[in-house]
Amino acid sequence: MNTLELLGKIKTDLQSRRQAIAEKMISGRISDIASYQKDVGLAQGLDIACTIIDETLQKINEEDVDT
């Protein structure tokens, strides 16, 4: 498995975890405001991680084009 495949798999996992949080929120399975705030923070962190992976993949692709 190369770096691009690994990053792709990590991103897919992060997105599925983000989706699980969204489904939990939509279905009303959050018990209190503290849990809601925690889930919102986790979801934001997952979104940031996906953005970082996208930027890293873009840099890797640009380096491959330059060489």
C-alpha atoms as a printed R data frame, in Angstrom:
   type eleno elety resid chain resno       x      y       z
1  ATOM     1    CA   MET     A     1   0.000  0.000   0.000
2  ATOM     2    CA   ASN     A     2   1.455  3.334  -0.986
3  ATOM     3    CA   THR     A     3   1.058  6.705   0.694
4  ATOM     4    CA   LEU     A     4  -1.812  7.849  -1.529
5  ATOM     5    CA   GLU     A     5  -3.809  4.692  -0.845
6  ATOM     6    CA   LEU     A     6  -3.174  4.945   2.880
7  ATOM     7    CA   LEU     A     7  -4.259  8.577   3.041
8  ATOM     8    CA   GLY     A     8  -7.342  7.728   0.987
9  ATOM     9    CA   LYS     A     9  -8.314  4.955   3.400
10 ATOM    10    CA   ILE     A    10  -7.756  7.217   6.401
11 ATOM    11    CA   LYS     A    11  -9.913  9.923   4.836
12 ATOM    12    CA   THR     A    12 -12.685  7.425   4.094
13 ATOM    13    CA   ASP     A    13 -12.626  6.261   7.721
14 ATOM    14    CA   LEU     A    14 -12.747  9.836   9.004
15 ATOM    15    CA   GLN     A    15 -15.698 10.605   6.737
16 ATOM    16    CA   SER     A    16 -17.607  7.542   7.938
17 ATOM    17    CA   ARG     A    17 -17.013  8.551  11.562
18 ATOM    18    CA   ARG     A    18 -18.259 12.056  10.724
19 ATOM    19    CA   GLN     A    19 -21.342 10.552   9.111
20 ATOM    20    CA   ALA     A    20 -22.023  8.424  12.203
21 ATOM    21    CA   ILE     A    21 -21.930 11.542  14.373
22 ATOM    22    CA   ALA     A    22 -24.306 13.345  12.009
23 ATOM    23    CA   GLU     A    23 -26.734 10.413  12.043
24 ATOM    24    CA   LYS     A    24 -26.597 10.332  15.849
25 ATOM    25    CA   MET     A    25 -27.456 14.032  15.965
26 ATOM    26    CA   ILE     A    26 -30.259 13.750  13.429
27 ATOM    27    CA   SER     A    27 -31.855 10.788  15.180
28 ATOM    28    CA   GLY     A    28 -31.919 12.637  18.504
29 ATOM    29    CA   ARG     A    29 -29.724 10.170  20.361
30 ATOM    30    CA   ILE     A    30 -27.762 12.904  22.130
31 ATOM    31    CA   SER     A    31 -28.622 12.914  25.802
32 ATOM    32    CA   ASP     A    32 -27.483 16.375  26.912
33 ATOM    33    CA   ILE     A    33 -25.859 19.615  25.808
34 ATOM    34    CA   ALA     A    34 -22.386 18.486  26.872
35 ATOM    35    CA   SER     A    35 -22.634 15.431  24.612
36 ATOM    36    CA   TYR     A    36 -23.882 17.616  21.777
37 ATOM    37    CA   GLN     A    37 -20.975 20.032  22.186
38 ATOM    38    CA   LYS     A    38 -18.508 17.151  22.295
39 ATOM    39    CA   ASP     A    39 -19.934 15.643  19.104
40 ATOM    40    CA   VAL     A    40 -19.876 19.001  17.336
41 ATOM    41    CA   GLY     A    41 -16.217 19.422  18.298
42 ATOM    42    CA   LEU     A    42 -15.372 15.918  17.126
43 ATOM    43    CA   ALA     A    43 -17.139 16.502  13.823
44 ATOM    44    CA   GLN     A    44 -15.241 19.751  13.296
45 ATOM    45    CA   GLY     A    45 -11.970 18.000  14.076
46 ATOM    46    CA   LEU     A    46 -12.762 15.257  11.579
47 ATOM    47    CA   ASP     A    47 -13.556 17.871   8.924
48 ATOM    48    CA   ILE     A    48 -10.240 19.606   9.601
49 ATOM    49    CA   ALA     A    49  -8.386 16.288   9.362
50 ATOM    50    CA   CYS     A    50 -10.015 15.569   5.990
51 ATOM    51    CA   THR     A    51  -9.003 19.017   4.745
52 ATOM    52    CA   ILE     A    52  -5.416 18.404   5.833
53 ATOM    53    CA   ILE     A    53  -5.412 15.062   4.007
54 ATOM    54    CA   ASP     A    54  -6.769 16.757   0.860
55 ATOM    55    CA   GLU     A    55  -4.038 19.400   1.045
56 ATOM    56    CA   THR     A    56  -1.379 16.738   1.590
57 ATOM    57    CA   LEU     A    57  -2.624 14.702  -1.373
58 ATOM    58    CA   GLN     A    58  -2.578 17.831  -3.521
59 ATOM    59    CA   LYS     A    59   1.029 18.584  -2.507
60 ATOM    60    CA   ILE     A    60   2.072 15.009  -3.244
61 ATOM    61    CA   ASN     A    61   0.428 15.189  -6.683
62 ATOM    62    CA   GLU     A    62   2.111 18.526  -7.416
63 ATOM    63    CA   GLU     A    63   5.501 17.090  -6.429
64 ATOM    64    CA   ASP     A    64   4.906 14.092  -8.697
65 ATOM    65    CA   VAL     A    65   4.141 16.413 -11.619
66 ATOM    66    CA   ASP     A    66   7.288 18.461 -10.959
67 ATOM    67    CA   THR     A    67   9.564 15.404 -11.005
